[in-house]
């Protein structure tokens, strides 16, 4: 049951992640055709147009179709920490658990480095959770700062 709930949280968190799309936010014929429109139908049709014709890939390669490869692609565990804040804090306190592992996976931490991630979080519990009023954004900022200063984990933070 826990794994089913965790899986649902992963899906919700990843679907609400805000990352720059490959090629940029205006990349592809679909975005050009439906420019200025909002709502499900235009977004769906723009995405379908871009996906079925391969024009976004062409645009990124040639610098056309409103595409650019200058922006940084992002995806991280920020949404995961917020989505399961209580479970994550409990896992950090003991140094292991499904929520802690899920956040590591969301950050792209490889299997061989997850023990180092768990140890870093556990050993810095008081830094990550300095008070009971700490927010998920504050925890995430602290976690990323700790990861950046760690030789093994710095490669997982932009």
C-alpha positions as CSV (number, residue, x, y, z in Angstrom):
1,X,0.0,0.0,0.0
2,X,2.8,2.4,0.9
3,X,4.4,1.9,-2.5
4,X,1.1,2.6,-4.3
5,X,0.7,5.8,-2.3
6,X,4.3,6.8,-3.0
7,X,3.9,6.0,-6.7
8,X,0.8,8.3,-6.8
9,X,2.8,11.1,-5.1
10,X,5.6,10.7,-7.6
11,X,3.2,11.0,-10.5
12,X,1.5,14.1,-9.1
13,X,4.8,15.7,-8.1
14,X,6.4,15.1,-11.4
15,X,3.4,16.3,-13.4
16,X,3.4,19.6,-11.5
17,X,7.1,20.1,-11.9
18,X,8.1,23.4,-13.5
19,X,11.0,22.8,-15.8
20,X,12.0,24.5,-19.1
21,X,10.9,22.3,-21.9
22,X,13.6,21.0,-24.3
23,X,14.2,23.6,-26.9
24,X,12.6,26.3,-24.8
25,X,9.0,27.2,-23.9
26,X,8.1,28.4,-27.4
27,X,9.7,25.6,-29.4
28,X,7.9,23.9,-32.3
29,X,5.2,24.5,-35.0
30,X,2.5,23.5,-32.5
31,X,3.4,26.4,-30.2
32,X,3.6,28.7,-33.3
33,X,0.2,27.6,-34.6
34,X,-1.6,28.0,-31.2
35,X,0.4,31.1,-30.0
36,X,-1.6,33.2,-27.5
37,X,-4.3,30.5,-26.8
38,X,-4.8,28.9,-23.5
39,X,-6.7,25.9,-22.1
40,X,-6.4,22.2,-22.5
41,X,-7.3,21.8,-26.2
42,X,-4.7,24.3,-27.6
43,X,-2.0,22.9,-25.3
44,X,-2.9,19.3,-26.2
45,X,-3.0,20.1,-30.0
46,X,0.3,22.1,-29.8
47,X,2.0,19.2,-27.9
48,X,0.6,16.7,-30.4
49,X,1.7,18.7,-33.4
50,X,5.2,19.1,-32.0
51,X,5.5,15.4,-31.0
52,X,4.2,13.8,-34.1
53,X,6.1,15.8,-36.7
54,X,9.5,15.9,-35.0
55,X,9.7,19.6,-35.8
56,X,11.0,20.6,-32.3
57,X,14.1,18.4,-32.8
58,X,14.6,20.0,-36.2
59,X,14.2,23.4,-34.7
60,X,16.7,22.8,-31.9
61,X,19.2,21.5,-34.4
62,X,18.8,24.4,-36.8
63,X,17.8,27.2,-34.4
64,X,14.4,27.7,-36.1
65,X,10.8,27.1,-35.1
66,X,11.2,29.3,-32.0
67,X,13.6,26.7,-30.5
68,X,16.8,27.3,-28.6
69,X,19.2,25.1,-26.7
70,X,20.5,28.0,-24.5
71,X,18.3,27.4,-21.4
72,X,19.2,24.9,-18.7
73,X,16.9,21.9,-18.5
74,X,15.9,21.3,-14.9
75,X,14.3,18.7,-12.8
76,X,14.8,18.0,-9.2
77,X,13.4,16.8,-6.0
78,X,11.9,20.2,-5.0
79,X,8.3,19.1,-5.6
80,X,9.0,15.7,-4.0
81,X,10.0,17.3,-0.7
82,X,6.9,19.4,-0.7
83,X,4.6,16.6,-1.7
84,X,5.7,14.3,1.2
85,X,7.1,16.7,3.7
86,X,6.2,14.8,6.8
87,X,7.3,11.4,5.5
88,X,10.6,13.0,4.2
89,X,11.4,14.6,7.6
90,X,10.7,11.3,9.4
91,X,13.0,9.4,7.0
92,X,15.8,12.0,7.3
93,X,15.5,11.7,11.1
94,X,16.2,7.9,10.9
95,X,18.5,8.1,7.9
96,X,16.5,5.8,5.6
97,X,13.1,5.2,4.1
98,X,11.0,5.3,1.0
99,X,10.4,9.1,1.0
100,X,14.1,9.8,1.4
101,X,14.9,7.4,-1.4
102,X,12.2,8.9,-3.6
103,X,13.7,12.4,-3.2
104,X,17.1,11.0,-4.0
105,X,15.7,9.4,-7.2
106,X,13.9,12.7,-8.1
107,X,17.3,14.5,-7.8
108,X,18.8,11.9,-10.1
109,X,21.1,10.4,-7.5
110,X,22.5,7.1,-8.8
111,X,21.9,3.9,-6.8
112,X,25.5,3.8,-5.7
113,X,25.3,7.4,-4.3
114,X,22.0,7.1,-2.4
115,X,23.6,5.9,0.8
116,X,25.8,9.0,0.7
117,X,22.6,11.1,0.1
118,X,20.8,9.5,3.0
119,X,23.8,9.9,5.3
120,X,24.2,13.6,4.3
121,X,20.6,14.3,5.0
122,X,20.5,12.4,8.3
123,X,23.8,13.9,9.6
124,X,22.4,17.4,8.8
125,X,18.9,17.0,10.2
126,X,19.2,20.1,12.4
127,X,20.3,22.1,9.4
128,X,17.5,20.9,7.2
129,X,14.8,21.2,9.9
130,X,16.0,24.0,12.2
131,X,12.5,24.5,13.5
132,X,9.0,23.0,13.3
133,X,8.0,26.0,11.1
134,X,10.5,25.3,8.4
135,X,9.0,25.2,4.9
136,X,9.6,22.7,2.1
137,X,11.3,25.5,0.1
138,X,13.7,26.2,2.9
139,X,14.5,22.5,3.4
140,X,15.1,22.1,-0.3
141,X,17.4,25.1,-0.4
142,X,19.4,23.8,2.6
143,X,19.5,20.3,1.1
144,X,20.8,21.6,-2.3
145,X,23.4,23.7,-0.5
146,X,24.6,20.7,1.4
147,X,24.7,18.6,-1.7
148,X,26.7,21.3,-3.6
149,X,29.4,21.2,-0.9
150,X,29.6,17.4,-0.9
151,X,32.2,16.0,-3.4
152,X,30.0,13.0,-4.2
153,X,26.6,14.7,-4.4
154,X,27.5,18.0,-6.0
155,X,27.1,16.6,-9.5
156,X,23.3,16.2,-8.9
157,X,22.6,19.8,-8.2
158,X,22.5,22.5,-10.9
